[in-house]
Amino acid sequence: MSMEKWADAEGALLDGLKLQPDDPELLTALAVVALRRGERTRARALVDDVLTRDPFHSEAQLLAGELRQTASVAELAAVSTDATHLRLGAGTTVDRAWAELVSYEPGLARMARRFAGPAVRGTGTVGGNLVNASPIADLVPVLVALDAEVVVAGPQGTRTVAVDGFATGVRRTVLEAGEVVVRVDVPLASFARSTRAYKVSRRFDDDISTVSAVVGIEQHGGRIDDVRVVLGGVATTVVRARAVERALLGRTWDAETLRAAQAAVGSDATPISDHRASASYRDRAVRGLLQRWWYETGHDAPTADVDVWGGR
Ligand SMILES: Cc1cc2nc3c(=O)[nH]c(=O)nc-3n(C[C@H](O)[C@H](O)[C@H](O)COP(=O)(O)OP(=O)(O)OC[C@H]3O[C@@H](n4cnc5c(N)ncnc54)[C@H](O)[C@@H]3O)c2cc1C
């Protein structure tokens, strides 16, 4: 509803309630007043009342959208940390989620900067990124690489499922009818791995991924003894690249291991061609991202500035 209409509706109220008590305009205006006073439950009841009478009442529909935004539900937007986990409420905005994750792992900062623009970052949520179930969602591969779990609530109670496997296909998830995502729990132990995230898109700013790769590695005595490689944009869901991980595990992180990892990409990735990129481009881009990772962290990599975006 435009500000003028709100003012008109409130004016009508103040002018002595010339409207019928069940008039949709009156009920909608009362809902606006309730919302402004922070009485969300009453606002929701009023809006539901209007929509029961007139499901196509456009102002009430707009208000319903506002009221149902998970980012504005305090319980769903809560972020907390305890001894074992960083817990991100489903309504945590994308901006806040990246800030939290980057505070634990600065290696995620580059990817964080590449997620949409301020408007989307300030309103989009963690829950939305997950339930969208897009193979090119950018938070999802990071959460998979960090062994995160999704807390889901529904008519049958609460259950916890791994982010890895939460999406079962494009726009499909394991959510049952009536279930919502409440929270994502990120184990603090996963930050023991050094994790980096890479995104390829046609533009630097405000563009979705063509492909992405999130890599986490822990090394002892020169050997890789824990690793996660997660890829976006190469299958119908974000995938954990287990063949690539096997090629890396137990090896020294050097050029020979890089070649073995690159050779394994074909077992994990089944990219398609679309308007954004061809399948072979995606395949080569993923191998290139592994090479870039080696350039940045490999034992025998030449010291070189490989930041093609000029430090942005
Ligand atoms: C211009 C633009 C740029 C974008 N750039 C990127 C990008 O760079 N990277 C990226 O990953 N995405 C990007 N996106 C996609 C999108 O903004 C993000 O995926 C965002 O995280 C979605 O969150 P949302 O709260 O807006 O979800 P919504 O669109 O509101 O919801 C998506 C789906 O999830 C459901 N849903 C939401 N929350 C819950 C919950 N708690 N429980 C159950 N179901 C729920 C909704 O009902 C809906 O079906 C972009 C979008 C736009 C418009």
The ligand as a Tripos MOL2 file, in Angstrom:
@<TRIPOS>MOLECULE
LIG
   53    58     1     0     0
SMALL
NO_CHARGES

@<TRIPOS>ATOM
      1 C1         19.6440   -9.7770   -7.8900 C.3       1 LIG1
      2 C2         19.8420  -11.0740   -7.1670 C.ar      1 LIG1
      3 C3         21.1280  -11.5340   -6.9560 C.ar      1 LIG1
      4 C4         21.3270  -12.7490   -6.2910 C.ar      1 LIG1
      5 N1         22.6040  -13.1770   -6.1190 N.ar      1 LIG1
      6 C5         22.8160  -14.3330   -5.4800 C.ar      1 LIG1
      7 C6         24.1550  -14.7960   -5.2850 C.ar      1 LIG1
      8 O1         25.1450  -14.1440   -5.6650 O.2       1 LIG1
      9 N2         24.3240  -15.9870   -4.6590 N.ar      1 LIG1
     10 C7         23.2560  -16.7440   -4.2280 C.ar      1 LIG1
     11 O2         23.4800  -17.8010   -3.6600 O.2       1 LIG1
     12 N3         22.0040  -16.3280   -4.3940 N.ar      1 LIG1
     13 C8         21.7360  -15.1500   -5.0070 C.ar      1 LIG1
     14 N4         20.4530  -14.7240   -5.1840 N.ar      1 LIG1
     15 C9         19.3320  -15.5910   -4.7620 C.3       1 LIG1
     16 C10        18.7040  -15.2750   -3.3690 C.3       1 LIG1
     17 O3         18.6390  -13.9120   -3.0850 O.3       1 LIG1
     18 C11        19.4110  -15.9620   -2.2360 C.3       1 LIG1
     19 O4         19.4120  -17.3450   -2.4980 O.3       1 LIG1
     20 C12        18.7750  -15.6970   -0.8610 C.3       1 LIG1
     21 O5         19.5590  -16.3330    0.1290 O.3       1 LIG1
     22 C13        17.3470  -16.1920   -0.7810 C.3       1 LIG1
     23 O6         16.8450  -15.8680    0.5010 O.3       1 LIG1
     24 P1         15.3690  -15.2930    0.7050 P.3       1 LIG1
     25 O7         15.1500  -15.1600    2.1730 O.co2     1 LIG1
     26 O8         15.1690  -14.1000   -0.1640 O.co2     1 LIG1
     27 O9         14.5050  -16.5040    0.1450 O.3       1 LIG1
     28 P2         13.0750  -16.4450   -0.5020 P.3       1 LIG1
     29 O10        13.2050  -16.1420   -1.9550 O.co2     1 LIG1
     30 O11        12.1570  -15.6270    0.3240 O.co2     1 LIG1
     31 O12        12.6770  -17.9570   -0.3130 O.3       1 LIG1
     32 C14        13.1640  -18.9660   -1.1770 C.3       1 LIG1
     33 C15        12.3380  -20.2150   -0.8980 C.3       1 LIG1
     34 O13        12.6720  -20.7030    0.3930 O.3       1 LIG1
     35 C16        11.5010  -20.7890    1.2090 C.3       1 LIG1
     36 N5         11.9450  -20.4690    2.5520 N.ar      1 LIG1
     37 C17        12.5960  -19.3570    2.9590 C.ar      1 LIG1
     38 N6         12.9200  -19.4610    4.2760 N.ar      1 LIG1
     39 C18        12.4440  -20.6770    4.6870 C.ar      1 LIG1
     40 C19        12.4670  -21.3600    5.9510 C.ar      1 LIG1
     41 N7         13.0460  -20.8520    7.0310 N.pl3     1 LIG1
     42 N8         11.8980  -22.5940    5.9990 N.ar      1 LIG1
     43 C20        11.3040  -23.1290    4.9140 C.ar      1 LIG1
     44 N9         11.2560  -22.5220    3.7130 N.ar      1 LIG1
     45 C21        11.8270  -21.3080    3.5980 C.ar      1 LIG1
     46 C22        10.5170  -19.8000    0.6170 C.3       1 LIG1
     47 O14         9.1910  -20.1510    0.9250 O.3       1 LIG1
     48 C23        10.8160  -19.9640   -0.8740 C.3       1 LIG1
     49 O15        10.1920  -21.1010   -1.3870 O.3       1 LIG1
     50 C24        20.2230  -13.5100   -5.8350 C.ar      1 LIG1
     51 C25        18.9200  -13.0120   -6.0300 C.ar      1 LIG1
     52 C26        18.7190  -11.8150   -6.6820 C.ar      1 LIG1
     53 C27        17.3160  -11.3310   -6.8670 C.3       1 LIG1
@<TRIPOS>BOND
     1     1     2 1
     2     2     3 ar
     3     2    52 ar
     4     3     4 ar
     5     4     5 ar
     6     4    50 ar
     7     5     6 ar
     8     6     7 ar
     9     6    13 1
    10     7     8 2
    11     7     9 ar
    12     9    10 ar
    13    10    11 2
    14    10    12 ar
    15    12    13 ar
    16    13    14 ar
    17    14    15 1
    18    14    50 ar
    19    15    16 1
    20    16    17 1
    21    16    18 1
    22    18    19 1
    23    18    20 1
    24    20    21 1
    25    20    22 1
    26    22    23 1
    27    23    24 1
    28    24    25 2
    29    24    26 1
    30    24    27 1
    31    27    28 1
    32    28    29 2
    33    28    30 1
    34    28    31 1
    35    31    32 1
    36    32    33 1
    37    33    34 1
    38    33    48 1
    39    34    35 1
    40    35    36 1
    41    35    46 1
    42    36    37 ar
    43    36    45 ar
    44    37    38 ar
    45    38    39 ar
    46    39    40 ar
    47    39    45 ar
    48    40    41 1
    49    40    42 ar
    50    42    43 ar
    51    43    44 ar
    52    44    45 ar
    53    46    47 1
    54    46    48 1
    55    48    49 1
    56    50    51 ar
    57    51    52 ar
    58    52    53 1
@<TRIPOS>SUBSTRUCTURE
     1 LIG1         1 GROUP 0 **** ****
